[in-house]
Amino acid sequence: MLADYVLQTNWLVVRKSQGWDGLALHGFMVFVMSLMVVPGYLDVLFVPILIYSLIHTVQDWVKVHTG
């Protein structure tokens, strides 16, 4: 929620539609914020959170490029 709403500035929203770097930055923010929520379970949740972050980034790419 934080990475998708609070930390997603207008600059980042615009940048996501202009190039891959904005999407990559946003995906990285989702990844890091998700890791911060479960620090005691990183040994189990690291890979699922990585997959979730990649899927989230792809979903944002589709949303940006298809309207």
N, C-alpha and C positions, 0 to 999 in steps of 0.2 A: 504494500500500500504506500509506504513512504517513497519508494523509488518510482512508483507510477504516478503519484500525484504531488506530494510535497516537494520532492527533489527534482521533479521534471520541470525545468524552467521553460519559459517561452523560447529562449535561444535553442534549447535542446529539442523542443517540438519542431521548430523550423529546420534545425540541422538534420533531424531524422529523415526529413523528406528530401534533403539535398544530397545526401551521400551516405555511404556505409559507416562512416566514422561516428555519426550521431547515433545510429542504431547500435553500433558496437559499444559506445560509451553507456548508453541506456541499459543494454544487456549486462554489461559489467556491473553497473550500479545495482541492478536487480540481484545479481549473483552475490555481491558483497553484502548487501543488506539482508539477504536471506541467510547467509552464513552467520551474520551477527546475531540473528534471532535464536540460533540453536548451537551456541559454542560448545556445549557439553556433548553434542552428538555428531560432531564433524566426521568422526571415523565411520559412521554409518550413513550419514546424510550428504556427504560431500558430492558423490556422483549423482544422486537424484536431484540435488539442487543445481548442479551443473547442467543436467539434462533439462530441467525445468527452465533455467535461464536461457538456454539455447532455443527451446520451443517458444518461449515468450518473445525472444528477439525475432524469430521467424514470423510469428503472428503479427508483431508490430510491422514488419516489412510488408506483409500481405495487406495489412490495414492501410498503410501509407500509400501503397502502389495500386490499390484497387478502390480506394475511397471508402 
